[in-house]
Every structure is written in C-alpha cells, then in structure tokens.
Amino acid sequence: MSIRRLPEHLINRIAAGEVVERPASALKELVENALDAGATRVTVRLAEGGLSRIEVVDDGCGMTAADMALALERHATSKLPTDEIDQVATMGFRGEALPSIASVARLTLESRVRGADGWSRVIDNGAVVGDGPAALPPGTRVMVEELFARVPARRKFLRSGRSEYAACLDVVRRLAMARPDVAFLLEHDGRRVLAALQPEDRPARVAALTDRALKENSVAIDMEREGLVLGGVAGLPTFHRGVADHQYLFVNGRPVKDRLLTGAIRGAYAEMMPRDRHAVVALFLDVPPSEVDVNVHPAKTEVRFRDPAMVRGLIVSGLRRALDMAGHRVAHRAPADAMAMFRPEPSGGGAEPSALFGGQGQAAVTPGGAPFAGGNVVRDQRPTFFAPPPQARAEPATAPLPDTGDHPLGVARGQVAKTYIVAEAADGLVIVDQHAAHERLVLERMRAALAGGRVAAQALLIPEVVELDEPACDRMESRAPELSELGLDVERFGPRAMLVRATPALLGRGDPAGLVRDLADELAAFDEALSLRERLDAVAGTMACHGSVRAGRVLSVAEMNALLREMEATPHSGQCNHGRPTWVKLALSDVEKLFGRK
C-alpha cells in the first residue's frame, strides 16, 4: 500500500471535523471573532436551530478585501502577532475557524473598515463562487448556510432543530456573560429570544441571562491569591437546580467546561446541598497567561492549569468564604402550589359542626357549650358564631416581648405540630423546622470544636454494647482513633459487637446505639484510602442528626427564641446538613393577599 498526500479540500474537511462539530460550534467561533474585533454590539440570527442558516453581525473593526482573502486561508490570523502562544490574550488564535466552516458549508463573508468601502466573498464548500463590493455599515456580517449539506456522514449525526437551537442559545448566553460590556441580540426563526442590549455589571448580566431571582438569592465572590483572581456570583445552597446546566465557568474571559472547576464547585457545596441537586454559579477566573494552557483542543473549551491544586483551593476557599458571609440566608420563595392551599372558608351557614371541630369523632356542642343529648345529632342550621376549643397553649409573659425589628428571623410566637416554630419578623412570618435548624447548629459547633483540637467527650456511666455484623465492626475498629477525635470512644467487644464508652458532649443525651449503627453504614461508603478527617462533614453530620432537637418535642418560648438567635449568628444555618432549607418566610404582603387586603 503506497502513501499519498491528501488533497487540500479533504484536509480542510478533516480539520473542520475538529473545529465544527455542530451549528453551535460554528456560532461560537463566529461570535468570538466578533468580540476579538472589538465589537460593542453582536446580533445573531438563526434558522432551524442553525441547521439552515447562521448569521452573525457585529460593529467591530472590519476587514479589507485583502484581509478577507487571507482570513479564509488555514492558520492565518491577526490575533497572534508573535510566536508566543503561551501569551494568548484573545478568544481565538488558531486561524482555523473561517476556513473550516467554509469547507463544509456555504459561507458569505461581508466586511467594511471605517472610512472605506465594503467587500464580500462567498465560499461554497471550499470553492470561491463570489467576490465583489458590498454595502453594509462598518463591521462584519457572516452568514453560514446549509452546514454539512455535502457531508452526509456528518449531517446525519446532527440532532433535531430544537436540540441544536438549545446548544446555540447556551453558547450565546455564556459569551454574553463573559462580556457584560457588549450588547447581545439573538433571534431564532424571526423571533427574539435573548436580548442583553445594555452594558451592565457581571451580577446583573448573569441574573438577566439565567434566573432573575438569582440576584436576591446569591452572594458575590471576590478573592485573590498569588496572582489568581476569582470573581462572580454563587447561588445560596438552597437555590439549586436538578441539573448542572446553570454552572458557568470562565477562564480569562473564555467560557470553558473543565472537570477540575466543576469538581471544586461540588466540593465547596458539599454537605450544604442535596446530593441530587446542583448549585447555580457563574465563576470568572483570571489567571496569568503563562499559568494556563488554552491550546488543549481546537474547540478551546478545555484548559490545563500549571498548578491545578492551587486553582481548586482558590475556588473552594472563595466559594466557602462567600457562603459563610451569607450567614443564615436562605432562598425562601414560597412555592405557588403551597400558596394555593390557602383558601378562605366558604360563607354560609350550612357547615356541619363536626367540620368546625376538626372532623369526625368529636361530640357536637351547642352554642351554650353543652353537648347535644340523645343518640341522634341535632343539626343546627343557624349560622355558627362560636369557635372550636383552643388547640394550643398560652404561657404567661414574664418579660416584655422583644422588638421584632431587632432580629432578622423575628420573635417566636408559638409552635405548630411540635415541629415548626412560628416567628413574627418585621416584614412577615418565619416558619422554622426545629430539627433541621438545630441539626445544622450542632454540626457547626462540632466543626468549631474540631478546629480547636478535638471534640469534648462525655463518658457514659455504663458503657453500651452495640451489636453489628463483623465487617461493620472491622470498619469501626479501624477508624476508632479518628472517631475519638470527634468525641466518640469505641472499642471492639467480641467479633460482632462494639463497646461505646463516650459520646460527643455536644450531642447531649442521645442514642449511642443508633449513632454507631448509622456511622457504620456511613463508613461503608468510604474509600479505605480516604481518611475520616477528609470525610468529616459526612460523619459529623450523622452525629449532629442524632444530637439535635427532634420533631415532636415541645419547646418553651425561651428555647425557641434561643434557637432563632443562634441561627442568626451561625454560618450556613439556612440549610440543614442534607441541603434542605431550615426556614421559610411568608411575606406580610402575601398574608394580606390571602385576606383580600391587597
């Protein structure tokens, strides 16, 4: 078999397969060219998700006719004036985008430099079919039609127009976030779908392009370490989504998808969010060009850092510091379906007394308070003006009630179902899940104690024997020294039992047997090479769950208020150890709407 030199058109198509995978890939390259040209406004028009037509118009510096001819040759670019490829400061630099697109589609390139006439060049799947003057404002207009029409092997692997449109929309959204100083407009099949027409700051642009509620349910990030600068916004742990499509990562203004960065985000939100939920973040990382390699893949969506450990540490520290500053904040939007459950009582006098007293099984009572005699219930058809017996308790006030305006979580007014604390704040009602809230408080106390050395232990008067299967006992025995640092002293007591001599003092009087069983299950999921200290949050979370106030326990008003005050002073108290919110707020305006006052 002889070796032959591949023809130029086949070389171009092979190269195009690396750069242009789908319409979104071509669109990304064209918009990046517009941004590198100094555009202040970029307009994108799509037809059939980009399968039929992609049009990008900008008001950048434009190109002369000679520059246009050179730009359509492979590896020709104005963005790399020297040979220092490790000092790239532009979005593109490889000089492959335009010739690659032109080799697999019909490309119409029109451009005009200020103070000169415009020029147009048309390339149809690698062949020049048109070249001449064009009338257009200063800037550049690029139109791509029938992508992969003559490459059926690639065309059949494209998805539906709806799927390709979704990918194109994601590309424009990410680039619009990367450059909040540039106005963006996206139209699909003649319909405007994205408009960011005013230059704005990063948080405002991110919120406008993702979720308007993010602005009120996020924290700003600003951190610098050894020349690396991290900025952006991070959603509160309770402001999450079921998929990770709202995590936007940028390195030196370039949208990237990097496993190191996504892993750092997951680590920063660990034990503050349910495992099947994902944070909403937009992180902007500025790194010296010499510390990052952007020439990993022709698509330029992958990067490689010279010191990945430092980058990961910066992201984790920056996110956790910002979330710590959020304190007890929580995304407390009342669900619409929950609000719909509030219904006014129907007017009229036909209501049955049993319904007014909470259902069947209660004796009917006359307006005077005496039970009706006889086996048959006499139904009074007159309007009822009496109330059912009180179902709660009242405590005598021993001191003046504190002012609700002094406390963000308000002042406790009562307890519902022995589980939820109802507090009155200056701007509404706050409902707190007492178990979830106290669980987080205990965990944060354990973390603070462990940071100071070790958690104090409370010796049991009579050690407790806990029976487990033999593998579970082996796991507990191998981790006994580390568990001791957490205040839990255990030792082997035969082949299938563990002896508990002390429990963490922070947990109070709990259930040592239940705690040890749950910890044994938790340790079963650990990698043997992973130290217990590295999985502190999981273990401490399990311990905190056993030591927190349980649902069903009656609390005094003083205990309720003490819990609220500690929540206000404790970081991350807005969510429990499993990521669920610990409190929600019903705004006063919502209460007034329920009663028709607004």
Helices and strands as residue ranges (DSSP letters): H 8-19, H 23-36, E 41-47, G 48-50, E 53-58, H 65-71, G 85-87, H 97-102, E 106-112, E 118-124, E 127-134, E 139-145, H 152-155, H 161-178, E 183-188, E 191-196, H 202-209, G 212-215, E 218-225, E 228-235, E 240-241, E 247-251, E 254-256, H 259-268, E 278-279, E 281-286, G 289-291, E 292-293, E 304-305, H 308-326, H 336-340, H 353-356, G 404-406, E 411-416, E 420-425, E 428-433, H 434-451, E 457-467, H 470-478, H 480-485, E 489-492, E 497-504, G 505-507, H 512-524, H 536-547, H 557-569, E 583-587, H 588-594
